[in-house]
Amino acid sequence: MHIDGVRTSDYSDKISDYIGKEKALQNEIVAAIDYRREAEKAIEQLPTAQYDLLYNIYFKGMDFQTVASRMDRSYSWVTMTHAKALKSLKKVLDEKERNKDEHH
């Protein structure tokens, strides 16, 4: 069938493509939300200062200087604590992974 010189199957194909793309984006959004929740749970296990620092940087999008100012700390404290927090976070995630492997 033709509508204004265009085959209706062309419209049908375009609609199917759009629906497919929308579903793929929805799946990506759900996965991103799950990753965010997992990351939040992991950093919640860190000492308060490390949690605050990582949350402000990675979830609120603050730069190191802003975090230093907000936390009333020096820039060098933020850089050193950031490195320590990432090491602590790696331990938390490694432990979680070990526990997951033991239960499977």
N, C-alpha and C positions, 0 to 999 in steps of 0.2 A: 504494500500500500504506500501511496505517496501523499505527503502533506506539504503544500507549497514547494513542490519539486524535490523534497527530501524524503528518502525512504524512512518509514517509521522504525525500521530495524536499527537505523543509525541512532535514533533517540534512545531506543531500548538499550543499545550497547553503551551509550554515554551514561545513562542512568545506572546501569550495572557497574560501570567503572567507578562512578562517584560513590555508590553504596559500598563497594569493595574498599575504596580508599578511606571512607569514613570509618568502617569497621576496623581497619588496620590502625588508624589513628586512635580510636577508642581503646584498642588493646594496648597500644603504646602508653597511653595515659594511665591506664590501670596498672601497668607494670611500673611506671615511674612513681606512682603513688605508693606502691608496695615497697619499692627500693627506698623511698624517702622514709617510710615508717620503720623499715629495718635499720636504716642509718640513725634515725632518732633514738630507737631503742638501744642501739649499741653505744651511742655517745652518752646516753643517760646513765650508763654504768661507770662513767669516768668521774674522777673527783670534780667537785663543783666548779672550780676555776677553769679546768680543762673543758668541761661541758660548756660553760658560758662562752668561752673563747671560740670553740669550734661551732657552736650554734650561731653565734653572731657572724662569723666569717662565712660559713657554708649555707646557713638557712636564711639569714637576714641579708647576706650579701655585703657586709661591711668590709672595708679594707683594714689592714693591720693598724694604721694610724688612728682610725676612728675607734677601733676596738680598744686600743691603748687609752685613748681619751675617755671613752665611756666607762672603762673598768678602772680608771685612775691609776694606770700602770705605765711604765716606760715602753717605748717601741721595742727595745731589746728584750724586755720581759715577755712581750707578746711573741716575738719570733722564737725565743727559747721555749716558751710554754707551748707554742704551736707544735714545735718539733717533738716535744715530750708527749703531747696529747695524741699526735698521730701514732707514735710508738705504742702508747697505751691502747689506742683504738685497735691497732693491729693485733695486740695480744687478746683483746676482747673478741675480735672477729675470728682469730685463730682458734680460740677456746670454743667458740660457738660451732665452728666447723668440725673440730675434734668430737664434740658432743653429738653432733648430727651424724658423723660417720660411725660412732659407737652404737647409735640407736638404729642403724640400718643394717 
